């Protein structure tokens, strides 16, 4: 493989990629997925090491990077919160300088985005955002791969994201803009995405793509090729679960809501799902859902990214 323009760089936001780089990562992910399905080994990163620095629990992020690094010929090392204690047991700058002298790349799953920024500042190796309160770019890469597999392209499609204007909404808006895909983020009043992210997405999108933050389901879902939802209360917001349930109930993705989009609209959810809250069992397990294909694609998308950062 030729040296990537991403080699040695951080990925704190999906907007750290150019449109061409995003396309290249997805192409590599698709190629590696095909090879994995054919049981063709690809030890591209033999001898490389990855540190998983996690402040939050994880299923898909941890497993995709751990298994992915193994399949690429390298090895991942999981560092639990009590072992690192970012900014508590040790300063973030010290953690970054220690780990980056032993590992090839750091994947961090943190509460505050500022922790990632500080890790990247002091690390000598690439730092990847495995989830922060502001963005979740690795999930968005898997989402875009899933959409591309379904429709054969990204440009010209329309996504409707329904729910909290959270980290997931931010990464999807930016990823859609880079991909030439229109997106409407449909949220209750007071739960809109960050205005600076909306403006950034519009700048990246140019004139041909529509980036909207709206409250009305019918308006946001009209003509949508993809319907996406996420939990109403993210990790760290558990005490708000009941109050949010009251506010978000009209925004549940159910068969009526799915019917407002195109007849063959793809249904996505980044998981974990609270069935009966943000999405019904009927829709999650229904024929339009690609939720578990989407979850599997975390593995392939993360492998594509790692190859470009380290290859």
N, C-alpha and C positions, 0 to 999 in steps of 0.2 A: 504494500500500500504506500502511495506517495504521502509525504508529510502533509498533515492537515494544517490549514490556517488557524485551527483552534488549539494546536499543540501548545501545552503549557499555560493555557488561559483558564480563568475562573468562569464558572457559570452560576451567578447569583440570581440572575433574572433571565427569562427566556429571550428578552430583548438584548441580552449580551451577544446573541447570534444575529448575523445578517440573514436576509431572506435566502441567500445562496447557501450559507452555512447550515441553516435549518434544513433545507432541502437535502444537503449532503448527509447530514446525520440520519435523517429518515431513510435515505437510500441505503446507507450502510446497515441500519437496523433491519430493513427488509431483507437485505442480502444475508445477514447473519441468521435471521429467523428461518429463512429457507434452508440454509446449511444445517441449522439445528434440527429441523424437521427431517432432513435427509440423513441425520447422524454423521455429518461431515465435520470433523474436528477443526477448530480454528484457534490454536494457541497463540494468538497474535501478541498477547501481553505477558508472555512467559517471563517470570522473574519479577514482575511488577507487583506492588502491594498497595492495598487500599485500606484506609482507616475510616471506620464508621463511628462518628462522634455524635451520639444521640442523647438529647434531653427529653424526648417524647417517645412513647411506645410506637411500634411500627410492625406491620406485617409485610406489605408489598414493597416498601422502600428498602427495608433491610434485606429481605429475601432476594429481590431482583438484583441488587448490587453484589450480594454475597455469592449467589449462584452464577451471576453473570461474570464476575471476576474469575471464578473457578473454571467456567467454560472457556474463558479467554486465555487460560493458562496461568493466571496470576492467583493471588490469594487476598481475601478480605479479613480484617480484624475488627471485631465489634467492641467498642468501648462504651460501657453502660454509664448512665448519669453519675452513679456513685463512684465510679473509677476516675472520672475526669472532673466533674464539678466545675463547668465553665464559669470563670469569674468568681468562684467561691473557694473551691479547694486550691485552684491555681488560676492565675490570671489568664485571660484569653490569649494574650500575646505570648506568654510562656508556653501554653499548650500548643499553639500554632508552630512555634519554633522547634519544639521537641518533636512533634509528630512529623513535621516536614523534613526532618533529618533522617527519619526511618522509613517513611512511606512515600509512594509515588503520587498519591492523590488523597484528598480528604473529602468525605461526604458528611455534611453536618445537618442534623435535624434539630432545630432550635426553636425556642419560644419567640425571641425577638430578632428581627432581621439585622439589627445593629451588631449582634454577636457574629453573624456571618461576615459582615463587612470588616470587622476587626480581625477575624481569623484570616481572611484573605489578605489583609494588609501586611500581616507578619509571616504568613506562610511562604515557603520557597517553592511549593508545589501547587497545582490547581486545587481550588476549593469549589465544591459543588453544593448547591442548595438542595438538600434532601427534604426540605419543607421549612418555611418560616411563617411568621404571622402575616407576611406581605405577599409572598409568592410561593408557588409549588411548580417550578418549571419542569422537573423530571416527569411529573404526572402529565403535564400538558404535552410533552413529547410523545408519550404513549397514546394519549387521546388523538393526537394528529395522525399518528401511524395507523390507528384503528379506523379513523375516518377515511384516510387515503386508501386503505385496503378495501373498504366498502364501495367507495365511489370512483376509485381510480385516479383521483385528483383532489386538490384542496381548493384551488382558485375557483371562484364563482359560486361556491356553496354558501349557505346561510345557517348559522348556528343560533339557537335560542338557549341561553343559560338561565335557569329559573332558581332563585334562592338568594342567599346572602351574598352581598358584593364583597366576597372575602378573597383570600389568597388565591383560591382556585379561579375565581372570576377574573382576577388580575392577570394571571398567566395565560388564561384562555383568550382574553381580549388582545393581549400583545402577540400571542402565537397566531391568532386568526389574522391580525393585521399583517404580520410577516408573510403569511401564507396566501394572501389575497382572498380571504374568506370574510364575509360579513358576519357580524355578531350583534345580538341584542341581549343585554343583561337585564333580566326582569326581576325586580326586587320590590319588597314593600317599602313605603316611604320611611326614610331614616336608615335604611340598610343598603344604600346604593354603593357601588364601587368607588374607590378613591378617585377624585376628580382629576388629579394629576396623571393617574394611570390612563384614564379615559382620554385625556388630551394627548398623552404620549402615543397611545394606540392609534389615534386619528392621524397623528403626524406620520407614523410608520406606514399607515394604510394608503395614504394618498387619496386621490379623487374617486377611484373605482370601487372602493370598499366602504360599506356603511358600518360605523361603530356607534351603538346606541346604548344608553342606560335609561330604561323605562319602568313604569309601574304596571302597565296594562298588559295582561296575558294575551288577549286577542291580537293586539297590535304587534307585540313582540314575537308571537308564534306564527304569524301569517307568512306562508311560503318557506317555513323553516325545513331544512334537510336533516338537521340534527337537534335533538332535545337533550339537554344536559342538566343534571341537578347534583346537589351535594347536601350534606347534613345541615340542619338548621342551626345547630350549636356545635362549634368545633371544639377540639381539645383545649381546655382552659376556660371554656364558657359553660361548663356543666351546670353551674348555679343558675344560669339563664334559660335552661332547657324549657321549663314550663311556660315562662313568659313569652319566649320565642315561638313556642308551639301555637299559642293563641294568635300571634301576629302573622305567622307564615302559613297557617292552615289553608287559606284560599289559594296558596301557591303550590299545593301538592301536585306532583306529576301523577295523574290518574288517567283512565281511558278517555275521559271527556277532554282533558287538557291535551293529550296526545292527538286527539282528533282535530285540534285547531291547527296543527302543522300539516305538512304534506303527508299523503296517505302512507308512504313508505319511509317516513322519517326514522332515523336511527336514534335509539335511546341509549344514553350513556350516564354512568354514575361512577365517581372515582373510588367509592367504597371507603370505609365501612358504611353500609346502608342501614337506616332505621326504617324498616318496612312498616308501612302504615302511617309514617310521618311524611317525609319529603317525597316518598314514592310508594306506590301500592305494590303489593306482592304480584298482582296480576300483570302490571306493566314491567316490573323488574324481571319476572320470569317469562315474559311474553315473547312473541316472535320478532318484535322490533328491537329487542334489547340485545346489545353486544357487550354487556357489562363484564363478563368473564373473559371474553376475548381481549377487552380493554385491559383487564388486570394482568393477563398473561403478557401483554405487550409492554408492560413495565420492564420485564426482563430484556426484551429485545431492544427497546428504545434506550435503556441504560447501557447496554453493551455497545450500541452504536455511538453513544456519547463518549464512553470511555475510550474507545478506539481512536476517536478524533482528538481527545485531550492528551492521550499518552502515546499514540502510535507513531 
